[in-house]
Amino acid sequence: MRAIIIGGGVVGCSVAYHLTKLGWRDVVLLERKRLTSGTTWHAAGLIAHLRATLNMTLLAKYSGELYEKLEAETEVATGFRRNGAFTLALTPSRFEEVRRLASMAKPFGIEVETVSASEVSARHPLVETRDIVGAVWMPQDGQADPSNIALALAKGARMRGAKIFENVAVTSVTTFRGHATGVTTDAGAIEADIVVNCAGLWAREVGRMAGVHVPLQACEHFYVVTEPMAGLPRHAPVLRVPDECSYFKEDAGKLLVGFFEPKAKPWAIDGAPEDFEFGTLPDDWEQIAPELDLATRRIPALARTGIHTFFNGPESFTPDDRYLLGESPALRNFFVAAGFNSVGIRSAGGAGKALAEWIDADEPPMDLSDV
C-alpha cells in the first residue's frame, strides 16, 4: 500500500481525494466509526477566503474553488452557495487590520471591498450598524453542507481507486528505523509507505501511537439556531464580528449564531472517548451569555425570536491557533493534518491539496511555515 490515511473527516477525505488526483491508486482511508463523525458533521460550513496570512488565504481560496466544482464531478450535492460575507470592525484598529488583510488578498484574485456601515445595512437590514467603524465585503465567500463536502471528496477519491473503510479502528502505528511503515487495526495489519494522521479529535492519541507529539486540545464550541426569523433575507450574507467573538449565518430562514469565547472551555483533557461519534455536549448558557448578549444587540431581532437549537460540540484547537500540517520531524513518512481551530471546512480543500503534493514530491509545494 502506498498511503494509509487515518480519519474520515473532511480533511482525511480531502487528502485521499488529492492523492488520487495525483495518480496514487493504492490509497486506503480508515475511519474508526463513520465518515464525518467527530467534528465535520456539526461544523457551521462557512466558506471564507480572508485569513491571517497570505498562504492560509491562498489555501482557503482554493477550497472555495474546489467545493464549487465538486457536485458536477461527483454528483453529491454540497449545498455550496456564494452569498458573500461581511467582516465588521467596531474599532479603528480592527478596521485597519481587516483593510490590511484585504489589500493582501486582492493581488491573488480574491474579490474584496472596503465598505461603510450603510452598505452593510443595504445587504443585511437586520444588523445594528450605528457603532460600526467600517467593514470588508467578500462577495466570493459563502456556505455549504460540511458533511456532504466530505462525502463528495470521499466519492471523488473512490472514483479514482481509493479504498475507504468505516468502523475500522487503528490501534498502533508500526515503525522501522525512524520511518512509519504501516498500521495495526482491530481488523488486522496493513503495511504502507506513508501514514497520514487526519484523526481530528483523536490526532493527539494517534500521534502517541507513533511516538509523535501532536499538540492540540479539544474545546467546546457553541452555536444557536433560531426559529424562523421575520425580515431575514434568504441567502443573506454571512456576518463576522471579531470584536464581539461571533458569526451569523442564514439557514433556511433561520439564523445560526456561533461564538468564540475569549476563555474557551476545554473538553476531554485526557483524550476524546473511544466511543464518541456523532455526539453532542451538554448545554451551557452561562458560558456564552456575554457573547449572546452582544449578538442580541448586533441583531436586535434575536431578542424577539425563539431559539430552536442550542448546539455544543467539540473542535480541536492548537496553542498558536495555526493548524498542524506536514511531515513529522520525529518520524519520516508520518504526516499530520489536524488541529484546524474551527476552520476545518474552509481549510480542508487547500490543506489536503498541499499535503498531497508534499507527500508526492517529498517537499512542500509552497512555504507552509505559517500554517
C-alpha positions in Angstrom: 0.0 0.0 0.0 1.3 3.4 -0.8 -0.6 5.5 1.7 -2.9 5.0 4.7 -5.0 7.9 5.9 -6.3 7.7 9.4 -9.5 9.6 9.9 -12.6 10.1 7.7 -13.5 13.7 8.4 -13.3 16.4 5.7 -9.6 16.7 6.0 -8.8 13.0 5.6 -11.2 12.8 2.7 -9.5 15.8 1.1 -6.1 14.2 1.4 -7.4 11.0 -0.2 -9.1 12.9 -3.0 -5.9 14.9 -3.8 -3.5 11.9 -3.6 -5.7 10.0 -6.1 -5.9 13.1 -8.3 -2.1 13.0 -8.4 -2.3 9.4 -9.7 -1.9 7.5 -6.5 -4.1 4.4 -6.6 -3.0 2.3 -3.6 -4.6 4.6 -1.0 -6.6 3.5 1.9 -8.6 5.7 4.3 -9.6 4.2 7.7 -12.4 5.7 9.8 -12.8 4.4 13.3 -16.6 5.0 13.2 -18.4 6.6 10.2 -17.3 9.2 7.8 -17.8 12.8 9.0 -18.3 11.7 12.7 -16.4 13.6 15.4 -16.3 17.2 14.2 -17.1 17.6 10.5 -20.8 16.7 10.8 -21.6 19.6 13.1 -19.4 22.3 11.5 -21.1 25.6 10.6 -20.0 25.2 7.0 -18.7 28.8 6.4 -16.5 29.2 3.3 -14.2 32.2 3.7 -11.1 33.4 1.9 -9.6 36.1 4.1 -7.1 34.6 6.6 -4.4 35.9 8.8 -1.5 35.1 6.4 -1.0 35.0 2.7 -0.5 31.3 2.4 -3.6 30.5 4.6 -5.6 32.8 2.4 -4.4 31.0 -0.8 -5.3 27.6 0.7 -8.8 28.9 1.6 -9.2 30.4 -1.8 -8.5 27.0 -3.4 -11.0 25.3 -1.1 -13.9 27.6 -2.3 -13.0 26.9 -5.9 -12.9 23.2 -5.4 -16.2 23.0 -3.5 -17.9 24.9 -6.2 -17.0 22.2 -8.7 -17.4 19.1 -6.6 -21.0 18.5 -7.2 -20.6 18.4 -11.0 -17.7 16.0 -10.6 -19.2 13.6 -8.0 -23.0 14.2 -8.2 -23.0 14.7 -4.5 -24.8 17.9 -3.6 -22.6 20.1 -1.4 -25.1 23.0 -0.9 -22.3 25.4 -1.9 -23.6 28.9 -2.3 -21.6 32.2 -2.7 -23.8 34.6 -0.8 -20.9 36.8 0.3 -19.7 37.8 3.8 -19.1 40.9 5.8 -16.4 41.3 8.4 -17.4 44.1 10.7 -15.0 46.4 12.5 -16.1 48.2 15.7 -12.8 50.0 16.4 -10.3 51.9 14.2 -7.6 49.4 15.0 -9.8 46.4 13.9 -10.7 48.3 10.7 -7.0 48.9 9.9 -6.4 45.2 10.5 -9.1 44.0 8.1 -8.2 46.6 5.5 -4.6 45.3 5.5 -5.7 41.7 5.1 -8.0 42.8 2.2 -5.1 44.6 0.5 -3.0 41.4 0.8 -5.8 39.3 -0.8 -6.5 41.5 -3.8 -3.4 40.6 -5.9 -4.4 37.0 -5.8 -7.7 37.4 -7.5 -9.8 37.4 -4.3 -12.6 40.0 -4.6 -12.7 42.2 -1.6 -14.0 45.7 -0.9 -13.9 48.1 2.0 -17.5 49.3 2.7 -19.4 51.6 5.0 -22.0 50.8 7.7 -24.8 52.0 5.3 -23.7 49.4 2.7 -23.9 46.7 5.3 -27.4 47.7 6.2 -28.4 47.7 2.5 -27.4 44.0 2.2 -28.4 42.8 5.7 -31.1 45.1 7.1 -31.4 43.3 10.5 -27.8 44.4 11.5 -27.3 47.2 14.0 -24.7 49.4 12.3 -24.6 52.6 14.3 -21.3 51.6 16.1 -19.6 50.1 13.0 -16.4 51.9 12.0 -16.3 50.1 8.7 -16.4 46.7 7.1 -14.9 44.4 4.5 -17.2 42.8 1.9 -16.1 39.5 0.4 -18.6 38.5 -2.4 -16.9 35.2 -3.2 -17.4 33.9 0.4 -20.3 31.6 1.2 -21.5 28.5 2.9 -22.0 24.8 2.2 -23.0 21.5 3.8 -19.9 20.2 5.7 -20.9 16.5 5.7 -21.7 16.5 2.0 -18.4 18.2 1.1 -16.6 15.4 2.9 -18.8 12.7 1.3 -18.2 14.3 -2.1 -14.4 14.3 -1.6 -14.6 10.6 -0.5 -16.6 9.7 -3.6 -14.1 11.5 -5.8 -11.3 9.5 -4.1 -13.2 6.3 -4.6 -13.8 7.1 -8.3 -10.0 7.2 -8.8 -9.3 4.0 -6.9 -9.0 4.8 -3.2 -10.5 2.3 -0.7 -12.4 3.7 2.2 -13.2 1.5 5.3 -15.6 2.6 8.0 -15.7 1.0 11.5 -12.0 0.1 11.4 -10.0 1.5 14.3 -6.2 1.9 14.2 -4.6 0.5 17.4 -1.0 1.2 16.6 1.4 2.7 14.1 4.2 0.5 13.0 7.7 1.9 12.5 11.2 0.7 11.5 14.5 2.7 11.8 12.8 6.1 12.2 10.2 5.6 9.4 6.5 4.8 9.6 5.8 1.5 7.9 2.0 1.0 8.4 -0.7 0.5 11.0 -2.3 -2.2 13.0 -6.1 -2.1 13.2 -8.8 -4.1 15.0 -9.2 -5.9 11.7 -5.5 -6.7 11.0 -2.3 -5.1 10.0 -1.6 -3.0 6.8 1.9 -2.0 5.5 2.3 1.3 3.7 5.0 3.7 2.5 3.2 6.7 4.0 0.9 7.1 7.1 -1.2 10.3 7.4 -2.7 11.3 10.7 -6.0 13.1 10.0 -7.7 11.8 13.1 -9.1 15.2 14.3 -10.2 15.0 17.9 -8.1 11.8 18.2 -5.0 13.1 16.4 -3.0 13.6 19.6 -3.6 9.9 20.6 -2.8 8.7 17.1 0.4 10.7 17.3 1.3 9.0 20.5 1.0 5.6 18.8 3.8 6.7 16.5 5.9 8.5 19.2 5.0 11.8 17.6 3.8 14.8 19.7 0.7 16.4 18.1 -0.2 19.5 20.3 -3.9 20.0 20.1 -6.8 20.1 22.6 -10.5 19.8 22.1 -12.7 22.6 23.3 -16.4 23.1 23.4 -17.8 25.1 20.5 -21.2 26.7 20.8 -23.8 27.9 18.4 -27.6 28.5 18.5 -30.1 28.3 15.7 -33.2 30.4 15.9 -36.8 29.8 15.0 -37.7 31.3 11.6 -36.8 35.0 11.8 -39.1 37.7 10.4 -37.3 40.0 8.0 -34.2 37.8 7.5 -33.4 37.8 3.8 -33.0 34.4 2.2 -29.3 33.8 1.3 -28.3 36.8 3.5 -24.6 37.4 3.7 -22.5 35.8 6.4 -21.5 38.2 9.2 -18.4 38.0 11.2 -17.9 40.3 14.2 -14.4 39.5 15.7 -14.7 42.3 18.2 -17.8 40.5 19.7 -16.5 37.0 19.1 -19.4 35.9 17.0 -20.6 35.0 13.5 -24.0 34.8 11.9 -25.3 32.6 9.0 -28.7 32.5 7.4 -30.0 28.9 7.2 -33.4 28.2 5.6 -35.0 31.3 7.1 -33.4 30.8 10.5 -30.3 32.4 11.9 -27.3 30.4 13.1 -25.2 32.4 15.6 -21.8 31.0 16.6 -19.4 32.1 19.3 -15.7 32.0 20.1 -15.5 33.0 23.7 -12.2 34.6 24.8 -11.9 32.0 27.6 -12.6 28.6 25.9 -13.9 25.6 27.7 -11.7 22.5 27.3 -13.2 19.1 26.7 -11.8 15.6 27.3 -8.4 16.8 28.5 -7.3 13.2 28.9 -8.4 12.4 25.3 -11.7 12.1 23.4 -13.7 9.0 24.4 -13.2 6.0 22.0 -17.0 5.5 21.6 -17.6 9.2 20.8 -19.1 9.5 17.3 -22.0 11.9 16.3 -22.1 13.1 19.9 -23.1 16.5 21.4 -22.1 18.0 24.7 -24.4 19.5 27.4 -25.9 23.0 27.1 -24.1 25.7 28.9 -25.9 29.0 28.6 -23.7 30.6 31.2 -20.5 30.0 29.1 -21.9 32.0 26.1 -24.0 34.5 28.0 -21.8 37.6 27.4 -21.4 36.8 23.7 -25.0 36.0 23.2 -26.0 39.3 24.8 -23.7 41.2 22.4 -25.2 39.2 19.5 -28.7 40.2 20.5 -27.6 43.8 20.3 -26.0 43.3 16.9 -29.1 41.6 15.6 -32.0 43.1 17.7 -34.5 40.7 16.1 -32.8 37.9 18.1 -34.5 39.2 21.2 -37.9 38.7 19.6 -37.1 35.3 18.1 -37.1 31.9 19.9 -34.1 29.6 20.0 -34.8 26.4 18.2 -31.5 24.6 18.9 -28.6 25.1 21.3 -25.6 23.2 20.0 -22.4 22.3 21.7 -19.8 20.1 20.0 -16.1 19.6 20.3 -13.5 21.2 18.0 -9.7 20.8 18.0 -7.5 23.8 18.8 -3.7 24.3 18.8 -1.6 26.5 21.1 -0.7 29.1 18.4 -4.1 29.0 16.5 -2.4 27.6 13.4 -3.1 24.2 12.1 -0.7 21.2 12.1 0.3 20.3 8.5 3.3 18.4 7.2 5.7 15.6 7.9 6.7 14.9 11.5 10.3 15.8 12.3 10.3 12.9 14.7 9.2 10.2 12.2 9.8 10.0 8.5 6.8 9.2 6.2 4.4 10.1 9.0 2.4 13.1 8.0 -0.1 15.2 10.1 -3.1 17.3 9.0 -5.0 18.2 12.2 -5.9 21.0 14.7 -7.8 23.2 12.4 -9.1 25.6 15.1 -12.7 25.5 13.9 -11.9 26.5 10.3 -11.5 22.9 9.0 -14.2 23.2 6.3 -12.8 26.3 4.7 -9.2 24.9 5.0 -9.7 21.3 4.1 -9.6 21.7 0.3 -6.4 23.7 0.2 -4.7 21.8 3.1 -5.5 18.4 1.5 -4.1 19.6 -1.8 -0.9 21.0 -0.3 -0.2 17.9 1.9 -0.9 15.5 -1.0 1.6 17.4 -3.2 4.1 17.4 -0.3 3.8 13.6 0.0 4.0 13.1 -3.7 7.1 15.3 -4.3 8.7 14.8 -0.8 8.8 18.5 -0.3 6.1 21.2 0.3 4.7 22.9 -2.8 4.9 26.3 -1.1 6.1 28.0 2.1 3.8 26.4 4.6 5.7 27.6 7.7 2.9 29.9 8.7 0.3 27.0 8.8 
